[in-house]
């Protein structure tokens, strides 16, 4: 009976700790994804300026250089551009993606859709640069949130698990 109780208490402690670690990991993943978006938009800007490739081809190339979820977003957008406008495809790909971005992050990234495929080269490049500035601001905000909350949730998960174990002993 004591062994079963001991195993149960260990299970509670580890479950609580893992939950805290998973919540804290989302903050790190958000920063990572925003930095990858910044890199991807830099590649997009350079390719669109110097190679004059069609947007679906550029998005497909970008998808080849990144891991999920960024890969999925650019790949899905390139595929959707076969039947939808570039702006609709971009917004749909962002909406359908599974990532750690907040609604505000997604809104900043979706802002690119306003001029995507609708204006000349200079208009699109300026829109990409504007979106990159939004993302840069979001990266700073995300790093602040990560520094503030990552350790908090790790500690909170462990502390909560220990509290439950102590109460049940």
Backbone as ProteinMPNN parsed JSONL, in Angstrom:
{"seq_chain_A": "XXXXXXXXXXXXXXXXXXXXXXXXXXXXXXXXXXXXXXXXXXXXXXXXXXXXXXXXXXXXXXXXXXXXXXXXXXXXXXXXXXXXXXXXXXXXXXXXXXXXXXXXXXXXXXXXXXXXXXXXXXXXXXXXXXXXXXXXXXXXXXXXXXXXXXXXXXXXXXXXXXXXXXXXX", "coords_chain_A": {"N_chain_A": [[0.822, -1.202, 0.0], [1.94, 1.246, 0.78], [3.886, 1.497, -1.138], [2.38, 1.86, -3.479], [1.187, 4.317, -2.888], [3.492, 5.899, -2.761], [4.421, 5.723, -5.416], [2.265, 6.949, -6.692], [2.485, 9.568, -5.636], [4.964, 10.333, -6.694], [4.281, 10.271, -9.381], [2.389, 12.38, -9.487], [4.06, 14.552, -8.812], [5.951, 14.544, -10.969], [4.225, 14.889, -13.159], [3.121, 17.419, -12.691], [5.461, 18.941, -12.799], [6.245, 18.535, -15.465], [4.12, 19.735, -16.818], [4.528, 22.415, -16.062], [7.026, 22.821, -17.297], [6.329, 22.49, -20.005], [4.584, 24.649, -20.42], [6.362, 26.761, -19.985], [8.101, 26.339, -22.076], [6.737, 27.193, -24.321], [7.111, 29.921, -24.406], [9.8, 30.187, -25.157], [9.7, 28.933, -27.638], [8.057, 30.678, -29.053], [9.691, 32.951, -29.336], [11.709, 31.838, -30.901], [10.268, 31.126, -33.234], [9.405, 33.653, -34.139], [11.878, 34.839, -34.718], [12.677, 33.164, -36.791], [10.7, 33.786, -38.658], [11.427, 36.409, -39.212], [13.915, 35.964, -40.46], [13.02, 34.475, -42.668], [11.439, 36.364, -43.986], [13.407, 38.158, -44.691], [14.845, 36.652, -46.537], [12.796, 36.375, -48.405], [12.434, 39.062, -49.175], [14.941, 39.606, -50.387], [14.993, 37.711, -52.464], [12.779, 38.452, -53.966], [13.519, 40.966, -54.795], [15.871, 40.584, -56.301], [15.765, 38.256, -57.901], [13.355, 38.119, -59.212], [11.49, 36.088, -59.195], [8.344, 34.329, -59.273], [5.949, 34.799, -56.641], [4.765, 32.401, -55.468], [6.77, 30.489, -56.089], [8.971, 31.508, -54.711], [8.043, 31.337, -52.079], [7.816, 28.554, -51.886], [10.517, 27.833, -52.088], [11.481, 29.038, -49.753], [10.116, 27.527, -47.864], [11.504, 25.167, -48.025], [13.806, 25.686, -46.619], [13.357, 25.862, -43.906], [12.144, 24.552, -40.745], [9.151, 22.947, -39.449], [6.931, 25.051, -37.632], [7.095, 26.952, -39.606], [7.885, 26.088, -42.131], [5.573, 24.739, -42.954], [3.753, 26.854, -43.136], [4.758, 28.527, -45.233], [4.865, 26.653, -47.305], [2.16, 25.824, -47.516], [1.023, 28.294, -48.178], [2.214, 28.754, -50.674], [1.116, 26.652, -52.132], [-1.632, 27.25, -51.971], [-1.712, 29.545, -53.442], [-2.042, 28.787, -56.013], [-4.714, 28.637, -56.515], [-5.893, 30.754, -55.199], [-5.764, 34.295, -54.417], [-2.628, 35.922, -53.707], [-2.613, 37.324, -51.276], [-4.884, 36.301, -49.901], [-4.143, 33.617, -49.728], [-1.845, 33.772, -48.132], [-2.898, 34.789, -45.686], [-4.692, 32.703, -45.051], [-2.912, 30.552, -44.749], [-1.457, 31.381, -42.514], [-3.504, 31.473, -40.596], [-4.243, 28.76, -40.46], [-2.057, 27.492, -39.441], [-0.211, 25.688, -36.94], [1.204, 26.918, -34.252], [3.257, 28.769, -31.887], [2.615, 31.408, -31.744], [1.174, 34.558, -30.779], [-2.084, 36.139, -31.044], [-1.661, 38.787, -31.72], [0.901, 38.658, -32.824], [0.384, 37.105, -35.086], [-1.359, 38.847, -36.398], [0.388, 40.93, -37.033], [2.076, 39.622, -38.811], [0.286, 38.855, -40.759], [-0.224, 41.307, -41.84], [1.364, 41.691, -43.993], [-0.036, 40.72, -46.112], [-1.608, 42.714, -47.196], [-0.449, 44.076, -49.382], [0.64, 42.088, -50.848], [1.425, 40.711, -53.829], [-0.168, 42.595, -55.062], [0.869, 45.048, -55.692], [3.553, 46.948, -57.228], [7.063, 46.026, -57.456], [8.572, 47.679, -55.684], [6.61, 48.521, -53.877], [5.884, 46.099, -52.687], [8.312, 45.339, -51.525], [8.647, 47.399, -49.679], [6.48, 46.864, -48.02], [7.211, 44.364, -47.021], [9.464, 45.116, -45.552], [8.243, 46.76, -43.643], [6.669, 44.868, -42.308], [8.738, 43.296, -41.298], [9.779, 45.092, -39.449], [7.646, 45.233, -37.646], [7.754, 42.585, -36.738], [10.27, 42.568, -35.573], [9.819, 44.213, -33.365], [7.969, 42.601, -32.053], [9.615, 40.433, -31.459], [11.329, 41.513, -29.535], [9.448, 42.023, -27.538], [8.57, 39.394, -27.07], [10.923, 38.194, -26.121], [11.219, 39.583, -23.737], [8.902, 38.703, -22.397], [9.518, 35.977, -22.302], [11.836, 35.968, -20.662], [10.679, 36.88, -18.352], [8.603, 35.058, -17.723], [9.336, 32.358, -18.222], [11.055, 31.048, -16.33], [9.406, 31.361, -14.147], [7.141, 29.675, -14.667], [8.355, 27.17, -14.814], [9.332, 26.91, -12.182], [6.928, 27.2, -10.806], [5.479, 24.911, -11.607], [7.027, 22.846, -10.477], [6.941, 23.588, -7.778], [4.174, 23.504, -7.259], [3.709, 20.774, -7.653], [5.289, 19.696, -5.568], [3.939, 20.8, -3.386], [1.407, 19.543, -3.526], [2.253, 16.904, -3.122], [3.303, 17.069, -0.518], [0.98, 17.769, 0.919], [-0.538, 15.451, 0.538], [0.951, 13.569, 1.838]], "CA_chain_A": [[0.0, 0.0, 0.0], [2.822, 2.404, 0.849], [4.567, 1.596, -2.435], [1.413, 2.438, -4.409], [1.071, 5.731, -2.517], [4.758, 6.528, -3.138], [4.402, 5.82, -6.881], [1.256, 7.957, -7.006], [3.054, 10.88, -5.303], [5.995, 10.626, -7.701], [3.551, 10.571, -10.613], [1.836, 13.736, -9.347], [5.167, 15.502, -8.865], [6.491, 14.619, -12.325], [3.198, 15.439, -14.05], [3.074, 18.852, -12.433], [6.715, 19.522, -13.305], [6.209, 18.496, -16.93], [3.174, 20.77, -17.237], [5.229, 23.684, -15.921], [8.055, 22.899, -18.343], [5.674, 22.677, -21.306], [4.093, 26.025, -20.498], [7.517, 27.648, -20.122], [8.702, 26.103, -23.391], [6.001, 27.969, -25.319], [7.72, 31.249, -24.496], [11.025, 30.034, -25.948], [9.31, 28.599, -29.009], [7.524, 31.891, -29.682], [10.845, 33.761, -29.732], [12.361, 31.12, -32.005], [9.439, 31.229, -34.436], [9.448, 35.027, -34.623], [13.19, 35.046, -35.343], [12.653, 32.453, -38.069], [9.887, 34.588, -39.572], [12.254, 37.539, -39.62], [14.867, 35.433, -41.437], [12.29, 34.088, -43.872], [11.047, 37.579, -44.709], [14.632, 38.707, -45.272], [15.069, 35.853, -47.747], [11.737, 36.757, -49.339], [12.751, 40.396, -49.687], [16.09, 39.523, -51.295], [14.624, 36.955, -53.668], [11.824, 39.202, -54.778], [14.235, 42.11, -55.371], [16.968, 40.273, -57.213], [15.545, 37.131, -58.818], [12.088, 38.334, -59.916], [10.722, 34.852, -59.253], [6.965, 34.472, -58.799], [5.809, 34.64, -55.194], [4.62, 30.99, -55.044], [8.064, 29.803, -56.168], [9.803, 32.011, -53.613], [7.522, 30.742, -50.851], [8.191, 27.146, -51.869], [11.954, 27.789, -51.765], [11.626, 29.368, -48.331], [9.633, 26.38, -47.075], [12.543, 24.139, -48.055], [14.924, 26.091, -45.761], [12.974, 25.965, -42.509], [11.406, 23.442, -40.151], [7.783, 23.273, -39.045], [5.721, 25.346, -38.385], [7.348, 27.922, -40.673], [7.884, 25.342, -43.389], [4.18, 24.474, -43.303], [3.093, 28.107, -43.513], [5.186, 28.952, -46.567], [4.47, 25.631, -48.275], [0.712, 25.929, -47.717], [0.742, 29.534, -48.9], [2.593, 28.573, -52.086], [0.123, 25.762, -52.737], [-2.918, 27.944, -52.058], [-1.609, 30.604, -54.449], [-2.437, 28.234, -57.309], [-6.152, 28.83, -56.703], [-6.334, 31.962, -54.5], [-4.839, 35.418, -54.527], [-1.483, 35.793, -52.796], [-2.964, 37.825, -49.942], [-5.784, 35.334, -49.268], [-3.37, 32.407, -49.439], [-0.968, 34.069, -46.994], [-3.725, 34.864, -44.479], [-5.2, 31.356, -44.744], [-1.799, 29.721, -44.266], [-1.158, 31.827, -41.146], [-4.62, 31.054, -39.737], [-4.3, 27.308, -40.334], [-0.817, 26.943, -38.873], [-0.145, 25.36, -35.515], [2.459, 27.499, -33.768], [3.192, 29.377, -30.556], [2.463, 32.845, -31.901], [-0.039, 35.149, -30.226], [-2.957, 36.754, -32.044], [-1.002, 40.023, -32.165], [1.99, 38.246, -33.718], [-0.222, 36.698, -36.354], [-1.88, 40.052, -37.061], [1.539, 41.634, -37.604], [2.569, 38.854, -39.953], [-0.752, 38.926, -41.787], [-0.219, 42.647, -42.442], [2.064, 41.559, -45.27], [-1.006, 40.35, -47.147], [-2.247, 43.895, -47.774], [0.117, 44.45, -50.677], [1.276, 40.918, -51.446], [0.95, 40.419, -55.175], [-1.087, 43.614, -55.544], [1.579, 46.265, -56.085], [4.812, 46.722, -57.92], [8.165, 45.49, -56.669], [8.921, 48.592, -54.591], [5.541, 48.479, -52.882], [5.971, 44.841, -51.944], [9.52, 45.371, -50.698], [8.396, 48.276, -48.524], [5.558, 46.146, -47.125], [8.018, 43.336, -46.348], [10.283, 45.812, -44.553], [7.349, 47.182, -42.568], [6.343, 43.653, -41.553], [9.943, 42.928, -40.549], [9.863, 45.989, -38.291], [6.65, 44.738, -36.686], [8.259, 41.341, -36.155], [11.386, 42.923, -34.693], [9.199, 44.681, -32.128], [7.381, 41.425, -31.405], [10.714, 39.62, -30.924], [11.742, 42.152, -28.284], [8.373, 41.765, -26.573], [8.571, 37.963, -26.752], [12.089, 37.916, -25.278], [10.888, 40.102, -22.41], [7.936, 37.768, -21.817], [10.233, 34.728, -22.01], [12.676, 36.184, -19.482], [9.809, 37.097, -17.197], [7.689, 33.958, -17.405], [9.842, 31.002, -18.417], [11.504, 30.509, -15.042], [8.239, 31.359, -13.273], [6.312, 28.489, -14.879], [9.125, 25.99, -14.411], [9.325, 26.87, -10.715], [5.553, 27.015, -10.368], [5.124, 23.509, -11.805], [7.72, 22.037, -9.464], [6.413, 23.962, -6.461], [2.818, 22.983, -7.154], [3.84, 19.325, -7.47], [5.768, 19.441, -4.206], [2.862, 21.151, -2.46], [0.413, 18.454, -3.546], [2.883, 15.729, -2.492], [3.373, 17.318, 0.933], [-0.376, 17.708, 1.447], [-1.008, 14.059, 0.51], [1.735, 12.726, 2.765]], "C_chain_A": [[0.86, 1.258, 0.0], [3.537, 2.608, -0.484], [3.652, 2.235, -3.468], [1.272, 3.933, -4.138], [2.326, 6.492, -2.957], [4.826, 6.727, -4.658], [3.413, 6.899, -7.324], [1.792, 9.37, -6.751], [4.143, 11.291, -6.3], [5.337, 11.0, -9.024], [2.988, 11.992, -10.583], [2.941, 14.78, -9.484], [5.693, 15.657, -10.295], [5.488, 15.206, -13.313], [3.124, 16.952, -13.902], [4.32, 19.548, -12.989], [6.717, 19.584, -14.829], [5.245, 19.546, -17.47], [3.831, 22.143, -17.153], [6.289, 23.879, -16.989], [7.447, 23.134, -19.72], [5.151, 24.094, -21.48], [5.267, 26.98, -20.703], [8.17, 27.512, -21.497], [8.015, 26.922, -24.482], [6.588, 29.366, -25.486], [8.998, 31.213, -25.332], [10.702, 29.764, -27.412], [8.772, 29.821, -29.747], [8.677, 32.77, -30.169], [11.524, 33.135, -30.945], [11.575, 31.279, -33.308], [9.442, 32.646, -35.004], [10.786, 35.331, -35.294], [13.269, 34.34, -36.692], [11.815, 33.207, -39.1], [10.686, 35.781, -40.092], [13.259, 37.096, -40.686], [14.178, 35.094, -42.761], [11.876, 35.318, -44.676], [12.254, 38.283, -45.316], [14.964, 37.971, -46.566], [14.052, 36.237, -48.817], [12.038, 38.111, -49.98], [13.883, 40.341, -50.71], [15.729, 38.793, -52.583], [13.695, 37.756, -54.571], [12.501, 40.405, -55.454], [15.178, 41.691, -56.491], [16.694, 39.145, -58.197], [14.278, 37.286, -59.65], [11.292, 37.047, -60.109], [9.288, 35.127, -58.816], [6.884, 34.16, -57.297], [5.605, 33.178, -54.783], [5.942, 30.218, -55.078], [8.99, 30.229, -55.034], [9.34, 31.391, -52.303], [7.884, 29.259, -50.763], [9.667, 26.998, -51.51], [12.188, 28.074, -50.283], [11.188, 28.189, -47.466], [10.67, 25.275, -47.014], [13.671, 24.434, -47.057], [14.601, 26.115, -44.276], [12.253, 24.705, -42.057], [9.985, 23.898, -39.845], [7.848, 24.173, -37.822], [5.94, 26.313, -39.55], [7.315, 27.264, -42.042], [6.452, 25.139, -43.87], [3.479, 25.738, -43.787], [3.467, 28.498, -44.94], [4.802, 27.939, -47.639], [2.973, 25.74, -48.57], [0.345, 27.186, -48.481], [1.083, 29.381, -50.379], [1.594, 27.671, -52.809], [-1.215, 26.472, -52.952], [-2.899, 29.032, -53.127], [-1.937, 30.095, -55.853], [-3.918, 28.514, -57.586], [-6.694, 30.102, -56.046], [-5.36, 33.096, -54.794], [-3.737, 35.244, -53.485], [-1.854, 36.242, -51.387], [-3.891, 36.861, -49.209], [-5.03, 34.07, -48.868], [-2.478, 32.609, -48.219], [-1.765, 34.087, -45.692], [-4.246, 33.481, -44.073], [-4.098, 30.47, -44.172], [-1.427, 30.096, -42.833], [-2.246, 31.325, -40.194], [-4.611, 29.552, -39.471], [-3.085, 26.708, -39.63], [-0.949, 26.68, -37.379], [1.215, 25.836, -35.029], [2.238, 28.12, -32.401], [3.035, 30.893, -30.611], [1.155, 33.325, -31.277], [-0.885, 35.732, -31.36], [-2.33, 38.026, -32.603], [0.152, 39.714, -33.11], [1.432, 37.901, -35.093], [-0.767, 37.892, -37.12], [-0.749, 40.842, -37.711], [2.051, 40.932, -38.853], [1.555, 38.886, -41.098], [-0.774, 40.28, -42.491], [0.482, 42.634, -43.789], [1.085, 41.316, -46.414], [-1.642, 41.557, -47.833], [-1.759, 44.188, -49.18], [0.702, 43.262, -51.432], [0.644, 40.587, -52.79], [0.047, 41.472, -55.769], [-0.388, 44.866, -56.063], [2.857, 45.908, -56.838], [5.887, 46.251, -56.944], [8.495, 46.372, -55.471], [7.87, 48.589, -53.489], [5.601, 47.218, -52.044], [7.191, 44.812, -51.031], [9.307, 46.261, -49.481], [7.438, 47.626, -47.534], [6.289, 45.042, -46.364], [8.853, 43.983, -45.252], [9.435, 46.27, -43.365], [6.977, 45.987, -41.684], [7.539, 43.188, -40.731], [10.124, 43.824, -39.327], [8.858, 45.579, -37.215], [7.173, 43.496, -35.979], [9.415, 41.627, -35.21], [10.863, 43.41, -33.341], [8.605, 43.512, -31.348], [8.454, 40.513, -30.817], [11.177, 40.196, -29.592], [10.716, 41.905, -27.184], [8.381, 40.306, -26.126], [9.762, 37.592, -25.869], [11.865, 38.426, -23.861], [9.935, 39.151, -21.695], [8.609, 36.451, -21.441], [11.068, 34.88, -20.745], [11.845, 36.291, -18.213], [9.085, 35.821, -16.77], [8.266, 32.548, -17.492], [10.249, 30.362, -17.088], [10.325, 30.404, -14.058], [7.444, 30.067, -13.427], [7.047, 27.202, -14.546], [9.062, 25.818, -12.894], [7.927, 26.598, -10.187], [5.114, 25.558, -10.516], [5.748, 22.618, -10.751], [7.153, 22.311, -8.079], [5.004, 23.412, -6.247], [2.843, 21.471, -6.923], [4.295, 18.983, -6.071], [4.69, 19.738, -3.156], [1.819, 20.042, -2.383], [0.987, 17.212, -2.845], [2.911, 15.898, -0.967], [1.99, 17.219, 1.574], [-0.863, 16.252, 1.538], [-0.222, 13.122, 1.405], [1.063, 12.818, 4.089]], "O_chain_A": [[0.55, 2.226, -0.695], [3.766, 3.74, -0.91], [4.101, 3.068, -4.255], [1.243, 4.73, -5.076], [2.227, 7.607, -3.469], [5.245, 7.785, -5.126], [3.704, 7.673, -8.235], [1.576, 10.269, -7.564], [4.228, 12.453, -6.697], [5.775, 11.927, -9.705], [3.107, 12.723, -11.566], [2.776, 15.775, -10.189], [5.86, 16.778, -10.776], [5.876, 15.949, -14.214], [3.071, 17.675, -14.897], [4.225, 20.623, -13.58], [7.145, 20.58, -15.411], [5.532, 20.181, -18.484], [3.704, 22.948, -18.076], [6.436, 24.975, -17.529], [7.993, 23.897, -20.516], [5.26, 24.673, -22.561], [5.177, 27.907, -21.508], [8.73, 28.477, -22.017], [8.653, 27.303, -25.464], [6.565, 29.928, -26.581], [9.244, 32.118, -26.129], [11.351, 30.3, -28.311], [9.013, 29.976, -30.944], [8.64, 33.277, -31.29], [11.87, 33.83, -31.9], [12.158, 31.537, -34.361], [9.477, 32.823, -36.222], [10.824, 36.004, -36.324], [13.865, 34.864, -37.633], [12.175, 33.264, -40.276], [10.622, 36.113, -41.276], [13.434, 37.776, -41.697], [14.696, 35.395, -43.836], [11.953, 35.315, -45.905], [12.13, 38.937, -46.351], [15.321, 38.591, -47.567], [14.398, 36.404, -49.987], [11.907, 38.273, -51.193], [13.795, 40.954, -51.774], [16.12, 39.217, -53.67], [13.824, 37.729, -55.794], [12.106, 40.811, -56.547], [15.272, 42.37, -57.514], [17.341, 39.086, -59.243], [14.145, 36.644, -60.692], [10.518, 36.921, -61.058], [9.046, 36.07, -58.062], [7.657, 33.36, -56.771], [6.229, 32.745, -53.814], [6.205, 29.392, -54.204], [9.708, 29.406, -54.466], [10.166, 30.963, -51.497], [8.22, 28.764, -49.687], [10.028, 26.132, -50.713], [13.007, 27.416, -49.641], [11.82, 27.888, -46.452], [10.708, 24.519, -46.043], [14.415, 23.525, -46.688], [15.489, 26.365, -43.461], [11.809, 23.897, -42.873], [9.658, 25.079, -39.965], [8.784, 24.041, -37.033], [5.057, 26.472, -40.392], [6.778, 27.825, -42.997], [6.15, 25.34, -45.046], [2.699, 25.695, -44.739], [2.591, 28.768, -45.761], [4.453, 28.319, -48.757], [2.563, 25.746, -49.731], [-0.54, 27.16, -49.335], [0.326, 29.828, -51.24], [1.268, 27.91, -53.972], [-1.85, 26.311, -53.994], [-3.947, 29.4, -53.658], [-2.093, 30.891, -56.779], [-4.33, 28.616, -58.742], [-7.833, 30.49, -56.306], [-4.28, 32.884, -55.345], [-3.897, 34.512, -52.508], [-1.453, 35.61, -50.409], [-3.707, 36.623, -48.016], [-5.259, 33.52, -47.791], [-2.367, 31.722, -47.373], [-1.358, 33.473, -44.706], [-4.241, 33.133, -42.892], [-4.328, 29.724, -43.22], [-1.116, 29.22, -42.026], [-1.945, 30.812, -39.116], [-4.941, 29.119, -38.367], [-3.099, 25.532, -39.265], [-1.691, 27.355, -36.665], [2.245, 25.243, -35.347], [1.155, 28.008, -31.826], [3.298, 31.581, -29.625], [0.161, 32.6, -31.249], [-0.436, 35.801, -32.504], [-2.444, 38.317, -33.794], [0.359, 40.429, -34.09], [1.942, 38.347, -36.121], [-0.656, 37.953, -38.345], [-0.908, 41.364, -38.815], [2.415, 41.58, -39.834], [1.934, 38.939, -42.268], [-1.281, 40.393, -43.607], [0.214, 43.486, -44.636], [1.363, 41.673, -47.559], [-2.161, 41.43, -48.942], [-2.55, 44.511, -50.066], [1.208, 43.424, -52.543], [-0.531, 40.227, -52.866], [-0.467, 41.284, -56.872], [-0.987, 45.655, -56.792], [3.184, 44.74, -57.047], [5.633, 46.1, -55.749], [8.679, 45.869, -54.363], [8.204, 48.649, -52.306], [5.394, 47.26, -50.832], [7.12, 44.323, -49.904], [9.733, 45.921, -48.377], [7.576, 47.822, -46.327], [6.012, 44.814, -45.187], [8.938, 43.455, -44.143], [9.867, 46.174, -42.216], [6.974, 46.092, -40.458], [7.377, 42.737, -39.598], [10.575, 43.358, -38.281], [9.174, 45.576, -36.025], [7.048, 43.371, -34.761], [9.528, 40.997, -34.159], [11.408, 43.055, -32.296], [8.726, 43.447, -30.124], [8.228, 39.884, -29.783], [11.393, 39.457, -28.632], [11.072, 41.613, -26.042], [8.218, 40.016, -24.941], [9.628, 36.766, -24.965], [12.272, 37.782, -22.894], [10.136, 38.83, -20.524], [8.315, 35.874, -20.394], [11.019, 34.028, -19.858], [12.258, 35.849, -17.141], [8.971, 35.543, -15.576], [7.72, 31.629, -16.88], [9.822, 29.251, -16.774], [10.261, 29.481, -13.247], [7.107, 29.428, -12.43], [6.443, 26.249, -14.054], [8.779, 24.733, -12.388], [7.76, 25.848, -9.225], [4.442, 25.028, -9.632], [5.087, 21.741, -10.194], [6.914, 21.387, -7.301], [4.687, 22.911, -5.168], [2.092, 20.951, -6.098], [3.747, 18.074, -5.447], [4.553, 19.015, -2.169], [1.4, 19.652, -1.293], [0.293, 16.553, -2.071], [2.579, 14.973, -0.227], [1.848, 16.647, 2.655], [-1.522, 15.875, 2.506], [-0.667, 12.013, 1.699], [1.516, 12.204, 5.055]]}, "name": "protein", "num_of_chains": 1, "seq": "XXXXXXXXXXXXXXXXXXXXXXXXXXXXXXXXXXXXXXXXXXXXXXXXXXXXXXXXXXXXXXXXXXXXXXXXXXXXXXXXXXXXXXXXXXXXXXXXXXXXXXXXXXXXXXXXXXXXXXXXXXXXXXXXXXXXXXXXXXXXXXXXXXXXXXXXXXXXXXXXXXXXXXXXX"}
